Amino acid sequence: MATPLRLPEPIQALAWQDVDATPLWRWLLPAAAVLEVLRCEARPVPPRPQPLAPALEEALVGVLHWHQRPLPLLRLSGADGGTSAAPTRTRAVVCPTLDPACGLDAVAFAAQGVPGLVTLRDGEPAPVTEALPELAATALRLGEARFAVPDLAAIATALTPLAAILQKPQDKAG
């Protein structure tokens, strides 16, 4: 059995279920890393001259317009064989990319229903020793639940080719 993680103080985290119909993981980020949670409708992704990393091609649901700027909307289980369309009750968990050099200051993750708060306390979360989802930096277990933490730095780096396309003004006539 994995040794529980040591935390200096409780951490509030936001947990959500991916929009995949057969989820294997719940996703988790410190609440301080979440900029906003909102209802969303994704628009189609503009054509791009070069493909993204395969995991992100599978995860990309569409484009979300947030505070007058376009953000990629990702379904994190998309890289693990998720369905290709987001359901109607999708929320977006908006987070900073942590890498301004990628050209995007934020990214949105698709969530089924309303994400909830989870408190991580010293000695409770245990590391997960099994294979991680493709877009995860790490994973942990709380009781019987498994949570994956998105790799924000790797996602930002892989989204760099898309950033230039999203920043271009789109033709309103077409």
N, C-alpha and C positions, 0 to 999 in steps of 0.2 A: 504494500500500500504506500502511496506517495506521502511524503512528509508535508503537513499543512504549511502554508506560506505565513511568514511573520510580517505583520503590518504594524507600523508604529502607532496608527490611530485608525478608526473606522473610515472607510471610503464609501461615499455614495456613488453608485454607478447606475447607468441607464441600460436596461436589458430589453431586447426586442426579439420577436420571432421573425425570421425571414419570410418573404412572400412565397417561398417554395411550398408546394402542397405536401411534400413528405420531408419535413425538416429533420436534420440530424443534430443540428446545433442551434443554440440560442446565441445571440451576439451581445457583446458587453463592452461598454466604454465608460471611463470615469465620467460622472455627470459634468465635471468642470470642462471636459473636452467636447461637450455637445453645445453647439451654438443655438439650435432651435429644433423643435419637432413640429411639423405641420402636415396638414392634409395636402395631398399632392395629386397632380395629373402630369404625367410625363409627356413631353412632345418627342417626336421622332429625332433620332440623332442625325445631324447633317452628314452628308457623304464625306469621307476622309480619304486622302491620297495614300495613306499607309495604314495597315492594320495595327491595332493595339496588341499588347501581349495576349496570348490565347485566353488566359483566365479572365482578363478584363473584357475581351470581346464577348465572352459568354455571360458575364455579369452585367453588362451595360443594358439598362432598361430603356433609357431615353435621356432627355434633357429637362431639367426642372429650372424654372425661372424664379430666382430668389433675390429679393432686393435689387431688382433691375439688372441682374447678371445671370448668365446661364451656368448651371452646374450639372455635371454628369450625375445621373441617378443610377446607382448600382444595386443589384440584388446579389448579396454576397454568396448565397448558395449557388448562384449561376455557374460558378466555376466548378461546382461539384455535381452538375447534372440537373439543375433546377429547371422549372418550366420557363418558357420564353416570354410570357406576358405577365405583367403585374396585375393583381386583382383590383377590384374597384375600391376597396377600403384600405388603400395604401397610405401610409404616413411616410414622411421623409425625415430621417435623422440627419441633420446637417452638422458637419464637423469640419474643423480646419484641416488642411492637407499637411501642415507642418513643414512644407518645403516650398517657399515662395518661388524658387527657381523653376518649378514645374509649370508656372503660368496660371495656376488655379489657386485661389486662396481657400477654397472650401470644396467639399464633395458631399453628396447626399446618398444615404443608404436607405433602400426601400424596406419598410417594416409592415408586417401584417398587424392591423389593429393598433392599439395604443401602447407604446413602450412603457415599461414600469421601472420604478426605482428599486434597487437592490442595495443593501448595506453589506459591505465586505468587512468582516471583523477579524482581528488577529486570531490565527489558528483555524479559521473556518475554511477558506479556499484552499484546495489542494491542486497541485499541478496535474495536468492530464498527460499521460505518457504515450497515448496512442497517436496515430497520424493526425496532423492538423488539417483543417480545411485549407484550400490553396491560398486564400487571401488573408489568412490569420497570422498574427505575429506570435501569439501564444494562446493557451487555453487553460481553463481551470474548472474544477468541479466544486459545486456547492451542494452538499447532500447528494441526491441522485441526478441533479441537473448538470449538464455540460455547457459551458460557455466558451465561445471563441472571441478573441479580441482582434479586431481588424488591424492589419499592418498599414497604418496610415502613410508611413514614409514610402513603402514599396508601391502602394496604390498611387500615390502622387507621382512618383517617378514614371510609372507605367502609363499614366494619363497625359504625360507631357505632349505627345503628338496630337491629342484631341484638344488641348488647351488653345492652340492657335486657331483651330477651326471654330471653336465656340466663341472666341473673342471677335471674329469677323462679323460685321453687320450682315444679317440675313436678308435676302431679297423678299420684300413684303408682297410682291406681285405673284410669286410662285408659290 
